[in-house]
Amino acid sequence: MAQTKTIVAFGDSITAPRKNVFTYSDLIREEFQKKHLDVKVVNAGVPGNTTAMAKERFEKDVLARDPDLVIIQLGTNDSAVDVWKKPPATESRVSIKEYEQNLREFIAKLKERKAKIILVTPPPTRWTEKLKEMYGKPPYDPNDEDGFNIILKKYVQRMRNVAKAEKVVLIDLNKEYYKYHEAKGQTMDDLFLDGMHPNNKGQKLEAELLLKQIKKLDLGL
């Protein structure tokens, strides 16, 4: 009998279980169940996590589960400059250099174990009144529709570079959100609960991209 396959979704609050939202890991699990495939999908998302925090739990939450595939989606919290603090922060929570090192460390450990890896770029963020109140000052630009993504864009690009250098599968969710936004009669606001966290529609978009990619991976299903 074929052995159970394990997929771990490793990330922050975009990945983590959320009340009244079907996360992308829920949707992937559902898809496998429909097809009667023996796949265990573990949601290892923790709200507020940076790659530095995620590194602390990587052994317990990911490696200990002996995964066949790990989906890594981190970066939004790493890039954040907490200008709302007193005194205001002037640097990102995790430097871009450390962010890259952490991603590469996750990848190296997973490659050692012959696990498949999918990196997912964080989606863009959108201004809301609450976010403007908290983050609406330099280096962010509250007068620019895209002004909350100034720093995040650099981290997204760094993840793209790492995926290319490490020859790891990349789902460019960030790019897909902009693509959605540019289509006639659509705005990426349709995909968010609160300017940061995807709603059911946003999660579904991600799940569809992931399922397409998972089918191409040789997981022995």
KAMO-V946023 format. One record per pair of residues at least 24 apart in sequence whose ideal C-beta (glycine too) atoms are under 8 Angstrom apart, sorted by the first residue. I is the first residue (numbers start at 1). J is the second residue. D is the distance in whole Angstrom. If there is no record, write none. Layout:
i={I I}
j={J J}
d={D D}
This chain:
i={2 2 2 3 4 4 4 5 5 5 5 5 5 5 5 5 6 6 6 6 6 6 6 6 7 7 7 7 7 7 7 7 7 7 8 8 8 8 8 8 8 8 8 9 9 9 9 9 9 9 10 10 10 10 10 10 10 10 10 10 10 10 11 11 11 11 11 11 11 11 11 11 12 12 12 12 12 12 12 12 12 12 12 13 13 13 13 13 13 13 14 14 14 14 14 14 14 14 15 15 15 15 15 16 16 16 16 17 17 18 21 21 21 21 21 21 22 22 22 23 24 24 24 24 24 25 26 27 27 27 28 28 28 28 31 31 37 39 42 48 49 49 50 50 50 50 50 51 51 51 51 51 51 51 51 52 52 52 52 52 53 54 54 55 55 55 58 58 62 62 63 63 66 67 67 68 68 68 68 69 69 69 69 69 69 69 70 70 70 70 70 70 71 71 71 72 72 72 72 72 72 73 73 73 73 73 74 74 75 75 75 75 75 75 75 76 76 76 76 78 79 79 79 79 80 81 81 81 81 83 83 83 83 83 83 84 84 88 92 92 96 96 96 99 99 100 100 100 103 103 104 104 107 107 107 116 116 116 117 117 118 118 118 118 118 118 118 118 119 119 119 119 119 119 119 120 120 120 120 120 121 121 121 121 121 121 121 121 121 122 122 122 122 122 123 123 123 123 123 123 123 124 124 124 124 124 124 125 125 125 125 126 126 126 126 126 127 128 128 130 130 131 131 148 169 169 171 171 171 171 173 173 173 176 176 177 177 180}
j={38 220 221 38 38 39 40 37 38 39 40 68 69 219 220 221 39 40 42 65 66 67 68 69 39 40 41 42 67 68 69 70 71 214 42 44 61 62 65 67 69 70 71 41 42 43 44 45 71 73 44 45 54 58 61 62 70 71 72 73 74 106 44 45 46 49 54 71 72 73 74 120 45 46 47 48 49 50 54 73 74 76 77 45 46 47 48 49 196 197 45 73 76 122 123 196 197 198 43 44 45 71 73 43 45 46 47 43 45 197 193 197 198 199 200 203 200 203 204 203 203 204 206 207 210 71 203 203 204 207 207 210 211 214 207 211 221 221 67 77 74 77 74 77 78 93 94 75 78 94 98 99 102 103 106 78 93 94 98 102 77 102 106 102 105 106 106 109 106 110 109 113 113 110 115 115 116 219 220 115 116 117 118 214 217 219 106 110 115 116 117 118 118 120 210 103 106 117 118 119 120 119 120 121 122 173 103 122 99 121 122 152 155 156 159 122 125 152 196 155 151 152 154 155 151 135 139 140 151 134 135 137 138 139 140 134 135 137 151 155 154 155 158 155 158 158 161 162 159 162 162 166 162 166 168 169 217 219 168 169 168 169 170 171 210 213 214 217 159 162 163 168 169 170 171 170 171 173 206 210 156 159 160 170 171 172 173 174 175 152 155 156 173 174 173 174 177 188 191 198 202 149 152 174 177 178 188 149 152 195 196 188 189 192 195 196 195 194 195 194 195 195 196 195 213 217 206 209 210 213 205 206 209 205 209 202 205 205}
d={6 7 8 8 5 7 6 8 7 5 7 5 8 6 7 6 8 5 7 6 7 5 6 8 6 7 5 7 7 7 5 8 7 8 5 5 7 5 6 4 7 5 7 7 7 5 6 6 5 8 5 7 7 8 7 6 6 7 5 7 8 8 8 4 8 7 8 8 7 4 6 8 6 7 6 7 4 8 8 7 6 6 5 7 8 4 7 8 8 6 7 6 7 7 7 8 6 6 7 8 3 8 6 7 3 6 5 6 7 7 7 8 8 7 6 6 6 6 8 5 5 8 4 4 6 8 8 7 6 4 6 6 6 7 8 6 5 7 8 6 7 6 7 5 5 5 5 7 6 6 8 6 4 6 8 8 8 5 7 6 8 7 8 5 7 8 6 7 8 8 7 7 8 8 5 6 6 6 8 7 4 7 7 7 7 6 8 6 6 7 6 8 5 6 7 7 6 7 7 5 7 8 4 8 6 8 8 7 7 7 4 7 5 7 6 4 7 7 7 6 5 5 7 4 8 8 6 7 6 8 6 5 7 8 7 4 7 7 6 8 6 6 6 6 6 5 8 6 7 5 6 7 7 5 6 8 5 7 5 7 8 5 8 6 7 6 8 8 6 7 5 6 7 5 7 8 5 5 7 8 5 5 7 7 7 5 5 4 7 7 7 6 7 6 5 6 5 8 7 6 7 5 7 6 5 7 7 6 6 6 5 7 6 6 4 8 6 6 4 7 8 5 7 8 6 7 8 5 6 6 8 6 7 7 7 8 8 7}
